[in-house]
Amino acid sequence: MALVKAAAPPLGWNSWDCFGTSVTEAEVLANAEFMAGRLLEFGWDTVVIDADWSDPGAKAHGYNQRADLALDGYGRLLPTPVRFPSAGDGRGFRALADRVHSLGLKFGLHIMRGLPRLAVERNTPILGTAYHAADIADPANLCDWNPHMVGVDCAHPAAQAYYDSLFALYADWGADFVKADDLLWPYQAADIAAIAEAVRRAPRDIVLSLSCGRDLSLAWLEHLRANSTMWRISDDMWDHWSDLEANLGRLARWAPHAGPGGWPDADMIPLGHIGLRSDRDEPRDDRFTPAERVTLMTAWLIGRSPLFLGGDLPTTDPATIALFTNAAALAVGRESARNREVLREGPLVLWAADGPGARRYAAAFNLGLEVLDVVLDTRAVGFPARVAGSVTEVWTGVTVGAEPVAVQDARAAYGVAPGSSALRWRLEPHGAALLVYRP
């Protein structure tokens, strides 16, 4: 089959921000059912189980040392029936994936680079070879935050067979999406290539997402495009303004390279009811202000990042859910092109993007702590000098006025040329506007 090259940034839900390592089958299904009933029609279609689904004793706030992970006879992790009852008797995620598929959704799971320590200790055989786990282990290349795994020596002739066996298993379960972790910091080029080859050999089309992208350099762009569908460009994103502001800068660097060849990923969206049993703080509604929530969604959309919701959907407030069902806003991430930052001065950041035909998109961000009254030359964001059609702010549905600017007023605006049209908008502290011009 194939490593999927998605035509638009993937959209879905991921269990990490609300349940950390301890998500259960019932919680996955509750979020899947909510997505199918409320969000699928807007393009949200993938449900992903994040890390540690093989640990029967998983708990909030991190990983268990020396956990008794569920393994098969070939050293491959299995979902624990303690948390996933349908996985009993070695059935894996097949029944859960079937249930997710029956809702019209796609099923995804998280994996780690390397092989389990338990597999090395038990020296389990590598499927289809005469080798065993200890033969391909590379104990010098460990993950520094997950205690369960040991590196793989990708130069060993059985290393590819091991990764092939993993993805053959995931394909048999019905996985449509795999988030492969501990690959980008530091950059594990050999493992990335081996995992991508295993995806290509698997008997099922699979979206491959690489994590996590702390300090990720554009120097890896072509390798990432060749070997993944999407890749993280940041460390874990949480509900702090500093995280959001930093990712807006990263998106400015990566967005010009986003497209069907690969999607730079600014991480899950920690909006709504999060932290129920996560590794970060206690249960809460996210700490962002309403304006900051709009800013986050605007940044991910104009930056064409994949969108994966991190909150527990059934218990998230309706106002936050409404952000995820704004069809006009979601269209920006799906159909825009040439997305780019065009101005960054003081508290103001401007983006521009093309749309279908003569449609154009723009975003304005206020990084400051005071209300910002913005007057923009329409051409500064790629709109025509004289706007003959309508300009709408998509979150509010408000039509934005675009009037000619006289010579004496031009210097008071952000570079509005005399005779050009000016867009006027008020941005709340840490707020944003997402604009569409339709001729």
PEHU-V158839 format. One record per helix or strand of 2 or more residues. SS is the DSSP state (H for helix, E for strand). FROM is the first residue (numbers start at 1). LEN is the number of residues. If there is no record, write none. Layout:
ss from len
SS FROM LEN
SS FROM LEN
This chain:
ss from len
E 11 4
H 16 7
H 25 18
E 46 4
H 85 6
H 94 9
E 106 7
E 115 2
H 117 6
H 133 4
E 137 2
E 149 4
H 159 15
E 177 5
H 189 13
E 206 5
H 218 10
E 230 3
H 241 17
E 262 4
E 273 2
E 284 2
H 290 13
E 307 3
H 313 3
H 318 6
H 327 9
E 337 9
E 348 7
E 360 7
E 372 6
H 378 4
E 390 4
E 398 2
E 402 3
H 407 4
E 421 7
E 432 7
